[in-house]
Amino acid sequence: MAKGTADKKMKSQPTTSVRASISFPPDIYETLEIIAKEKKVSLAWVVREAAEQYIGEKWPLFSGKVRERS
């Protein structure tokens, strides 16, 4: 199968997540790595969890919408 054909098939499939590229200061990134290692989860999981908690605290009316998608 040609690469272009494979790409088209992948794009037509629905996704449940959106990919984001985020830059952190080195000290925050190191802290996130430590937390992930201690909890035995991925760094991405730690960031998603932190984002959900932040939304829940700062914008509680939106927090239910975030949880419904999980």
PyMOL Python script that loads the backbone (N, CA, C, O; Angstrom):
from pymol import cmd

cmd.read_pdbstr("""\
ATOM      1  N   MET A   1       0.844  -1.175   0.000  1.00  0.00           N
ATOM      2  CA  MET A   1       0.000   0.000   0.000  1.00  0.00           C
ATOM      3  C   MET A   1       0.892   1.242   0.000  1.00  0.00           C
ATOM      4  O   MET A   1       1.867   1.308   0.748  1.00  0.00           O
ATOM      5  N   ALA A   2       0.563   2.206  -0.824  1.00  0.00           N
ATOM      6  CA  ALA A   2       1.357   3.430  -0.918  1.00  0.00           C
ATOM      7  C   ALA A   2       1.171   4.277   0.330  1.00  0.00           C
ATOM      8  O   ALA A   2       0.130   4.233   0.985  1.00  0.00           O
ATOM      9  N   LYS A   3       2.192   5.039   0.639  1.00  0.00           N
ATOM     10  CA  LYS A   3       2.145   5.849   1.856  1.00  0.00           C
ATOM     11  C   LYS A   3       0.972   6.823   1.842  1.00  0.00           C
ATOM     12  O   LYS A   3       0.285   6.969   2.853  1.00  0.00           O
ATOM     13  N   GLY A   4       0.731   7.486   0.727  1.00  0.00           N
ATOM     14  CA  GLY A   4      -0.371   8.442   0.628  1.00  0.00           C
ATOM     15  C   GLY A   4      -1.714   7.791   0.912  1.00  0.00           C
ATOM     16  O   GLY A   4      -2.574   8.396   1.553  1.00  0.00           O
ATOM     17  N   THR A   5      -1.901   6.564   0.442  1.00  0.00           N
ATOM     18  CA  THR A   5      -3.139   5.837   0.676  1.00  0.00           C
ATOM     19  C   THR A   5      -3.300   5.517   2.156  1.00  0.00           C
ATOM     20  O   THR A   5      -4.395   5.651   2.703  1.00  0.00           O
ATOM     21  N   ALA A   6      -2.232   5.101   2.803  1.00  0.00           N
ATOM     22  CA  ALA A   6      -2.291   4.786   4.232  1.00  0.00           C
ATOM     23  C   ALA A   6      -2.617   6.037   5.037  1.00  0.00           C
ATOM     24  O   ALA A   6      -3.398   5.976   5.986  1.00  0.00           O
ATOM     25  N   ASP A   7      -2.022   7.178   4.665  1.00  0.00           N
ATOM     26  CA  ASP A   7      -2.290   8.424   5.376  1.00  0.00           C
ATOM     27  C   ASP A   7      -3.753   8.825   5.269  1.00  0.00           C
ATOM     28  O   ASP A   7      -4.343   9.282   6.248  1.00  0.00           O
ATOM     29  N   LYS A   8      -4.345   8.658   4.084  1.00  0.00           N
ATOM     30  CA  LYS A   8      -5.745   9.025   3.894  1.00  0.00           C
ATOM     31  C   LYS A   8      -6.654   8.170   4.760  1.00  0.00           C
ATOM     32  O   LYS A   8      -7.620   8.673   5.334  1.00  0.00           O
ATOM     33  N   LYS A   9      -6.354   6.881   4.858  1.00  0.00           N
ATOM     34  CA  LYS A   9      -7.171   6.003   5.686  1.00  0.00           C
ATOM     35  C   LYS A   9      -7.062   6.388   7.154  1.00  0.00           C
ATOM     36  O   LYS A   9      -8.060   6.368   7.875  1.00  0.00           O
ATOM     37  N   MET A  10      -5.874   6.734   7.600  1.00  0.00           N
ATOM     38  CA  MET A  10      -5.686   7.103   9.000  1.00  0.00           C
ATOM     39  C   MET A  10      -6.436   8.396   9.315  1.00  0.00           C
ATOM     40  O   MET A  10      -7.000   8.523  10.401  1.00  0.00           O
ATOM     41  N   LYS A  11      -6.455   9.354   8.394  1.00  0.00           N
ATOM     42  CA  LYS A  11      -7.108  10.630   8.637  1.00  0.00           C
ATOM     43  C   LYS A  11      -8.619  10.489   8.704  1.00  0.00           C
ATOM     44  O   LYS A  11      -9.275  11.285   9.376  1.00  0.00           O
ATOM     45  N   SER A  12      -9.187   9.505   8.030  1.00  0.00           N
ATOM     46  CA  SER A  12     -10.633   9.352   8.009  1.00  0.00           C
ATOM     47  C   SER A  12     -11.174   8.694   9.277  1.00  0.00           C
ATOM     48  O   SER A  12     -12.378   8.740   9.530  1.00  0.00           O
ATOM     49  N   GLN A  13     -10.309   8.089  10.066  1.00  0.00           N
ATOM     50  CA  GLN A  13     -10.753   7.442  11.292  1.00  0.00           C
ATOM     51  C   GLN A  13     -10.992   8.482  12.384  1.00  0.00           C
ATOM     52  O   GLN A  13     -10.171   9.381  12.567  1.00  0.00           O
ATOM     53  N   PRO A  14     -12.111   8.372  13.115  1.00  0.00           N
ATOM     54  CA  PRO A  14     -12.363   9.334  14.188  1.00  0.00           C
ATOM     55  C   PRO A  14     -11.347   9.173  15.317  1.00  0.00           C
ATOM     56  O   PRO A  14     -10.919   8.060  15.623  1.00  0.00           O
ATOM     57  N   THR A  15     -10.971  10.279  15.923  1.00  0.00           N
ATOM     58  CA  THR A  15     -10.033  10.232  17.041  1.00  0.00           C
ATOM     59  C   THR A  15     -10.736  10.693  18.307  1.00  0.00           C
ATOM     60  O   THR A  15     -11.672  11.491  18.258  1.00  0.00           O
ATOM     61  N   THR A  16     -10.282  10.191  19.419  1.00  0.00           N
ATOM     62  CA  THR A  16     -10.870  10.583  20.691  1.00  0.00           C
ATOM     63  C   THR A  16      -9.998  11.584  21.427  1.00  0.00           C
ATOM     64  O   THR A  16     -10.410  12.117  22.457  1.00  0.00           O
ATOM     65  N   SER A  17      -8.819  11.845  20.926  1.00  0.00           N
ATOM     66  CA  SER A  17      -7.895  12.778  21.564  1.00  0.00           C
ATOM     67  C   SER A  17      -7.305  13.713  20.522  1.00  0.00           C
ATOM     68  O   SER A  17      -7.267  13.406  19.330  1.00  0.00           O
ATOM     69  N   VAL A  18      -6.851  14.846  20.997  1.00  0.00           N
ATOM     70  CA  VAL A  18      -6.164  15.807  20.146  1.00  0.00           C
ATOM     71  C   VAL A  18      -4.727  15.879  20.619  1.00  0.00           C
ATOM     72  O   VAL A  18      -4.475  16.025  21.815  1.00  0.00           O
ATOM     73  N   ARG A  19      -3.782  15.778  19.699  1.00  0.00           N
ATOM     74  CA  ARG A  19      -2.367  15.825  20.050  1.00  0.00           C
ATOM     75  C   ARG A  19      -1.932  17.275  20.171  1.00  0.00           C
ATOM     76  O   ARG A  19      -2.292  18.111  19.342  1.00  0.00           O
ATOM     77  N   ALA A  20      -1.155  17.569  21.210  1.00  0.00           N
ATOM     78  CA  ALA A  20      -0.630  18.916  21.421  1.00  0.00           C
ATOM     79  C   ALA A  20       0.858  18.835  21.729  1.00  0.00           C
ATOM     80  O   ALA A  20       1.323  17.898  22.378  1.00  0.00           O
ATOM     81  N   SER A  21       1.579  19.810  21.265  1.00  0.00           N
ATOM     82  CA  SER A  21       3.007  19.907  21.558  1.00  0.00           C
ATOM     83  C   SER A  21       3.187  21.062  22.533  1.00  0.00           C
ATOM     84  O   SER A  21       2.836  22.202  22.228  1.00  0.00           O
ATOM     85  N   ILE A  22       3.734  20.762  23.702  1.00  0.00           N
ATOM     86  CA  ILE A  22       3.851  21.753  24.769  1.00  0.00           C
ATOM     87  C   ILE A  22       5.292  21.823  25.239  1.00  0.00           C
ATOM     88  O   ILE A  22       5.951  20.797  25.406  1.00  0.00           O
ATOM     89  N   SER A  23       5.775  23.034  25.449  1.00  0.00           N
ATOM     90  CA  SER A  23       7.130  23.225  25.975  1.00  0.00           C
ATOM     91  C   SER A  23       7.047  23.612  27.444  1.00  0.00           C
ATOM     92  O   SER A  23       6.200  24.413  27.841  1.00  0.00           O
ATOM     93  N   PHE A  24       7.940  23.032  28.249  1.00  0.00           N
ATOM     94  CA  PHE A  24       8.007  23.323  29.676  1.00  0.00           C
ATOM     95  C   PHE A  24       9.392  23.838  30.027  1.00  0.00           C
ATOM     96  O   PHE A  24      10.374  23.468  29.383  1.00  0.00           O
ATOM     97  N   PRO A  25       9.479  24.685  31.039  1.00  0.00           N
ATOM     98  CA  PRO A  25      10.807  25.016  31.566  1.00  0.00           C
ATOM     99  C   PRO A  25      11.434  23.723  32.100  1.00  0.00           C
ATOM    100  O   PRO A  25      10.714  22.847  32.579  1.00  0.00           O
ATOM    101  N   PRO A  26      12.756  23.592  32.026  1.00  0.00           N
ATOM    102  CA  PRO A  26      13.414  22.345  32.439  1.00  0.00           C
ATOM    103  C   PRO A  26      13.048  21.880  33.847  1.00  0.00           C
ATOM    104  O   PRO A  26      12.867  20.682  34.064  1.00  0.00           O
ATOM    105  N   ASP A  27      12.938  22.791  34.801  1.00  0.00           N
ATOM    106  CA  ASP A  27      12.634  22.367  36.171  1.00  0.00           C
ATOM    107  C   ASP A  27      11.230  21.780  36.295  1.00  0.00           C
ATOM    108  O   ASP A  27      11.029  20.819  37.037  1.00  0.00           O
ATOM    109  N   ILE A  28      10.269  22.336  35.586  1.00  0.00           N
ATOM    110  CA  ILE A  28       8.910  21.791  35.632  1.00  0.00           C
ATOM    111  C   ILE A  28       8.868  20.436  34.935  1.00  0.00           C
ATOM    112  O   ILE A  28       8.213  19.511  35.415  1.00  0.00           O
ATOM    113  N   TYR A  29       9.560  20.313  33.812  1.00  0.00           N
ATOM    114  CA  TYR A  29       9.597  19.038  33.098  1.00  0.00           C
ATOM    115  C   TYR A  29      10.208  17.944  33.974  1.00  0.00           C
ATOM    116  O   TYR A  29       9.698  16.824  34.021  1.00  0.00           O
ATOM    117  N   GLU A  30      11.292  18.268  34.662  1.00  0.00           N
ATOM    118  CA  GLU A  30      11.931  17.290  35.556  1.00  0.00           C
ATOM    119  C   GLU A  30      10.980  16.869  36.672  1.00  0.00           C
ATOM    120  O   GLU A  30      10.922  15.694  37.034  1.00  0.00           O
ATOM    121  N   THR A  31      10.238  17.829  37.215  1.00  0.00           N
ATOM    122  CA  THR A  31       9.269  17.507  38.266  1.00  0.00           C
ATOM    123  C   THR A  31       8.177  16.593  37.724  1.00  0.00           C
ATOM    124  O   THR A  31       7.780  15.640  38.394  1.00  0.00           O
ATOM    125  N   LEU A  32       7.691  16.871  36.523  1.00  0.00           N
ATOM    126  CA  LEU A  32       6.675  16.016  35.906  1.00  0.00           C
ATOM    127  C   LEU A  32       7.203  14.601  35.691  1.00  0.00           C
ATOM    128  O   LEU A  32       6.479  13.627  35.896  1.00  0.00           O
ATOM    129  N   GLU A  33       8.462  14.488  35.278  1.00  0.00           N
ATOM    130  CA  GLU A  33       9.077  13.165  35.101  1.00  0.00           C
ATOM    131  C   GLU A  33       9.140  12.411  36.427  1.00  0.00           C
ATOM    132  O   GLU A  33       8.859  11.213  36.473  1.00  0.00           O
ATOM    133  N   ILE A  34       9.503  13.099  37.491  1.00  0.00           N
ATOM    134  CA  ILE A  34       9.585  12.468  38.814  1.00  0.00           C
ATOM    135  C   ILE A  34       8.211  11.979  39.252  1.00  0.00           C
ATOM    136  O   ILE A  34       8.069  10.853  39.729  1.00  0.00           O
ATOM    137  N   ILE A  35       7.199  12.828  39.089  1.00  0.00           N
ATOM    138  CA  ILE A  35       5.832  12.447  39.465  1.00  0.00           C
ATOM    139  C   ILE A  35       5.397  11.219  38.672  1.00  0.00           C
ATOM    140  O   ILE A  35       4.848  10.275  39.240  1.00  0.00           O
ATOM    141  N   ALA A  36       5.641  11.228  37.367  1.00  0.00           N
ATOM    142  CA  ALA A  36       5.249  10.097  36.516  1.00  0.00           C
ATOM    143  C   ALA A  36       5.942   8.812  36.952  1.00  0.00           C
ATOM    144  O   ALA A  36       5.323   7.749  37.001  1.00  0.00           O
ATOM    145  N   LYS A  37       7.221   8.918  37.265  1.00  0.00           N
ATOM    146  CA  LYS A  37       7.977   7.734  37.682  1.00  0.00           C
ATOM    147  C   LYS A  37       7.448   7.194  39.013  1.00  0.00           C
ATOM    148  O   LYS A  37       7.289   5.985  39.176  1.00  0.00           O
ATOM    149  N   GLU A  38       7.179   8.089  39.961  1.00  0.00           N
ATOM    150  CA  GLU A  38       6.673   7.662  41.270  1.00  0.00           C
ATOM    151  C   GLU A  38       5.291   7.025  41.164  1.00  0.00           C
ATOM    152  O   GLU A  38       4.999   6.057  41.866  1.00  0.00           O
ATOM    153  N   LYS A  39       4.441   7.562  40.292  1.00  0.00           N
ATOM    154  CA  LYS A  39       3.085   7.033  40.134  1.00  0.00           C
ATOM    155  C   LYS A  39       3.035   5.855  39.156  1.00  0.00           C
ATOM    156  O   LYS A  39       2.009   5.188  39.021  1.00  0.00           O
ATOM    157  N   LYS A  40       4.171   5.609  38.470  1.00  0.00           N
ATOM    158  CA  LYS A  40       4.260   4.539  37.475  1.00  0.00           C
ATOM    159  C   LYS A  40       3.248   4.746  36.345  1.00  0.00           C
ATOM    160  O   LYS A  40       2.539   3.826  35.938  1.00  0.00           O
ATOM    161  N   VAL A  41       3.207   5.988  35.857  1.00  0.00           N
ATOM    162  CA  VAL A  41       2.355   6.352  34.731  1.00  0.00           C
ATOM    163  C   VAL A  41       3.201   7.154  33.745  1.00  0.00           C
ATOM    164  O   VAL A  41       4.351   7.490  34.032  1.00  0.00           O
ATOM    165  N   SER A  42       2.634   7.454  32.600  1.00  0.00           N
ATOM    166  CA  SER A  42       3.365   8.249  31.615  1.00  0.00           C
ATOM    167  C   SER A  42       3.348   9.726  31.999  1.00  0.00           C
ATOM    168  O   SER A  42       2.485  10.185  32.748  1.00  0.00           O
ATOM    169  N   LEU A  43       4.314  10.445  31.470  1.00  0.00           N
ATOM    170  CA  LEU A  43       4.356  11.887  31.687  1.00  0.00           C
ATOM    171  C   LEU A  43       3.100  12.527  31.086  1.00  0.00           C
ATOM    172  O   LEU A  43       2.558  13.480  31.648  1.00  0.00           O
ATOM    173  N   ALA A  44       2.644  12.012  29.960  1.00  0.00           N
ATOM    174  CA  ALA A  44       1.424  12.532  29.333  1.00  0.00           C
ATOM    175  C   ALA A  44       0.230  12.387  30.269  1.00  0.00           C
ATOM    176  O   ALA A  44      -0.610  13.283  30.346  1.00  0.00           O
ATOM    177  N   TRP A  45       0.148  11.262  30.983  1.00  0.00           N
ATOM    178  CA  TRP A  45      -0.954  11.055  31.922  1.00  0.00           C
ATOM    179  C   TRP A  45      -0.913  12.118  33.013  1.00  0.00           C
ATOM    180  O   TRP A  45      -1.950  12.669  33.381  1.00  0.00           O
ATOM    181  N   VAL A  46       0.269  12.409  33.528  1.00  0.00           N
ATOM    182  CA  VAL A  46       0.419  13.418  34.583  1.00  0.00           C
ATOM    183  C   VAL A  46      -0.057  14.778  34.078  1.00  0.00           C
ATOM    184  O   VAL A  46      -0.767  15.493  34.785  1.00  0.00           O
ATOM    185  N   VAL A  47       0.331  15.131  32.865  1.00  0.00           N
ATOM    186  CA  VAL A  47      -0.067  16.426  32.299  1.00  0.00           C
ATOM    187  C   VAL A  47      -1.577  16.478  32.080  1.00  0.00           C
ATOM    188  O   VAL A  47      -2.207  17.490  32.386  1.00  0.00           O
ATOM    189  N   ARG A  48      -2.171  15.394  31.550  1.00  0.00           N
ATOM    190  CA  ARG A  48      -3.628  15.373  31.355  1.00  0.00           C
ATOM    191  C   ARG A  48      -4.357  15.494  32.682  1.00  0.00           C
ATOM    192  O   ARG A  48      -5.331  16.238  32.792  1.00  0.00           O
ATOM    193  N   GLU A  49      -3.891  14.770  33.685  1.00  0.00           N
ATOM    194  CA  GLU A  49      -4.513  14.818  35.012  1.00  0.00           C
ATOM    195  C   GLU A  49      -4.417  16.226  35.596  1.00  0.00           C
ATOM    196  O   GLU A  49      -5.387  16.734  36.159  1.00  0.00           O
ATOM    197  N   ALA A  50      -3.255  16.851  35.463  1.00  0.00           N
ATOM    198  CA  ALA A  50      -3.065  18.212  35.975  1.00  0.00           C
ATOM    199  C   ALA A  50      -3.992  19.194  35.256  1.00  0.00           C
ATOM    200  O   ALA A  50      -4.565  20.084  35.885  1.00  0.00           O
ATOM    201  N   ALA A  51      -4.137  19.032  33.950  1.00  0.00           N
ATOM    202  CA  ALA A  51      -5.016  19.916  33.182  1.00  0.00           C
ATOM    203  C   ALA A  51      -6.470  19.747  33.613  1.00  0.00           C
ATOM    204  O   ALA A  51      -7.194  20.732  33.759  1.00  0.00           O
ATOM    205  N   GLU A  52      -6.897  18.508  33.817  1.00  0.00           N
ATOM    206  CA  GLU A  52      -8.267  18.259  34.269  1.00  0.00           C
ATOM    207  C   GLU A  52      -8.513  18.861  35.645  1.00  0.00           C
ATOM    208  O   GLU A  52      -9.566  19.452  35.883  1.00  0.00           O
ATOM    209  N   GLN A  53      -7.554  18.718  36.549  1.00  0.00           N
ATOM    210  CA  GLN A  53      -7.698  19.294  37.885  1.00  0.00           C
ATOM    211  C   GLN A  53      -7.740  20.814  37.821  1.00  0.00           C
ATOM    212  O   GLN A  53      -8.529  21.439  38.530  1.00  0.00           O
ATOM    213  N   TYR A  54      -6.909  21.412  36.988  1.00  0.00           N
ATOM    214  CA  TYR A  54      -6.879  22.862  36.831  1.00  0.00           C
ATOM    215  C   TYR A  54      -8.226  23.371  36.331  1.00  0.00           C
ATOM    216  O   TYR A  54      -8.764  24.344  36.860  1.00  0.00           O
ATOM    217  N   ILE A  55      -8.766  22.712  35.316  1.00  0.00           N
ATOM    218  CA  ILE A  55     -10.067  23.116  34.784  1.00  0.00           C
ATOM    219  C   ILE A  55     -11.146  22.953  35.847  1.00  0.00           C
ATOM    220  O   ILE A  55     -12.010  23.818  35.991  1.00  0.00           O
ATOM    221  N   GLY A  56     -11.104  21.856  36.589  1.00  0.00           N
ATOM    222  CA  GLY A  56     -12.084  21.619  37.644  1.00  0.00           C
ATOM    223  C   GLY A  56     -12.052  22.675  38.734  1.00  0.00           C
ATOM    224  O   GLY A  56     -13.093  23.038  39.281  1.00  0.00           O
ATOM    225  N   GLU A  57     -10.860  23.172  39.053  1.00  0.00           N
ATOM    226  CA  GLU A  57     -10.725  24.190  40.098  1.00  0.00           C
ATOM    227  C   GLU A  57     -11.046  25.592  39.590  1.00  0.00           C
ATOM    228  O   GLU A  57     -11.715  26.360  40.281  1.00  0.00           O
ATOM    229  N   LYS A  58     -10.581  25.933  38.401  1.00  0.00           N
ATOM    230  CA  LYS A  58     -10.733  27.292  37.873  1.00  0.00           C
ATOM    231  C   LYS A  58     -12.067  27.519  37.166  1.00  0.00           C
ATOM    232  O   LYS A  58     -12.633  28.610  37.239  1.00  0.00           O
ATOM    233  N   TRP A  59     -12.565  26.496  36.485  1.00  0.00           N
ATOM    234  CA  TRP A  59     -13.813  26.592  35.745  1.00  0.00           C
ATOM    235  C   TRP A  59     -14.677  25.364  36.034  1.00  0.00           C
ATOM    236  O   TRP A  59     -14.826  24.495  35.175  1.00  0.00           O
ATOM    237  N   PRO A  60     -15.244  25.290  37.235  1.00  0.00           N
ATOM    238  CA  PRO A  60     -15.983  24.081  37.628  1.00  0.00           C
ATOM    239  C   PRO A  60     -17.151  23.734  36.703  1.00  0.00           C
ATOM    240  O   PRO A  60     -17.510  22.563  36.587  1.00  0.00           O
ATOM    241  N   LEU A  61     -17.745  24.719  36.051  1.00  0.00           N
ATOM    242  CA  LEU A  61     -18.855  24.412  35.144  1.00  0.00           C
ATOM    243  C   LEU A  61     -18.401  23.616  33.926  1.00  0.00           C
ATOM    244  O   LEU A  61     -19.205  22.918  33.309  1.00  0.00           O
ATOM    245  N   PHE A  62     -17.126  23.714  33.576  1.00  0.00           N
ATOM    246  CA  PHE A  62     -16.594  22.977  32.438  1.00  0.00           C
ATOM    247  C   PHE A  62     -16.031  21.616  32.834  1.00  0.00           C
ATOM    248  O   PHE A  62     -15.800  20.777  31.964  1.00  0.00           O
ATOM    249  N   SER A  63     -15.808  21.379  34.107  1.00  0.00           N
ATOM    250  CA  SER A  63     -15.134  20.148  34.530  1.00  0.00           C
ATOM    251  C   SER A  63     -15.932  18.899  34.189  1.00  0.00           C
ATOM    252  O   SER A  63     -15.335  17.873  33.862  1.00  0.00           O
ATOM    253  N   GLY A  64     -17.244  18.945  34.251  1.00  0.00           N
ATOM    254  CA  GLY A  64     -18.061  17.790  33.897  1.00  0.00           C
ATOM    255  C   GLY A  64     -17.915  17.414  32.439  1.00  0.00           C
ATOM    256  O   GLY A  64     -17.925  16.233  32.093  1.00  0.00           O
ATOM    257  N   LYS A  65     -17.779  18.420  31.576  1.00  0.00           N
ATOM    258  CA  LYS A  65     -17.623  18.169  30.143  1.00  0.00           C
ATOM    259  C   LYS A  65     -16.322  17.449  29.863  1.00  0.00           C
ATOM    260  O   LYS A  65     -16.263  16.600  28.974  1.00  0.00           O
ATOM    261  N   VAL A  66     -15.277  17.773  30.608  1.00  0.00           N
ATOM    262  CA  VAL A  66     -13.984  17.109  30.427  1.00  0.00           C
ATOM    263  C   VAL A  66     -14.101  15.659  30.849  1.00  0.00           C
ATOM    264  O   VAL A  66     -13.620  14.777  30.138  1.00  0.00           O
ATOM    265  N   ARG A  67     -14.718  15.388  31.974  1.00  0.00           N
ATOM    266  CA  ARG A  67     -14.849  14.024  32.491  1.00  0.00           C
ATOM    267  C   ARG A  67     -15.727  13.160  31.601  1.00  0.00           C
ATOM    268  O   ARG A  67     -15.467  11.965  31.459  1.00  0.00           O
ATOM    269  N   GLU A  68     -16.782  13.748  30.986  1.00  0.00           N
ATOM    270  CA  GLU A  68     -17.670  12.963  30.135  1.00  0.00           C
ATOM    271  C   GLU A  68     -16.933  12.359  28.958  1.00  0.00           C
ATOM    272  O   GLU A  68     -17.280  11.270  28.502  1.00  0.00           O
ATOM    273  N   ARG A  69     -15.914  13.055  28.456  1.00  0.00           N
ATOM    274  CA  ARG A  69     -15.167  12.584  27.295  1.00  0.00           C
ATOM    275  C   ARG A  69     -14.162  11.511  27.665  1.00  0.00           C
ATOM    276  O   ARG A  69     -13.749  10.743  26.796  1.00  0.00           O
ATOM    277  N   SER A  70     -13.757  11.431  28.906  1.00  0.00           N
ATOM    278  CA  SER A  70     -12.710  10.489  29.326  1.00  0.00           C
ATOM    279  C   SER A  70     -13.172   9.062  29.220  1.00  0.00           C
ATOM    280  O   SER A  70     -12.415   8.143  29.534  1.00  0.00           O
TER     281      SER A  70
END
""", "prot")
cmd.dss("prot")
cmd.show_as("cartoon", "prot")
cmd.util.cbc("prot")
cmd.orient("prot")
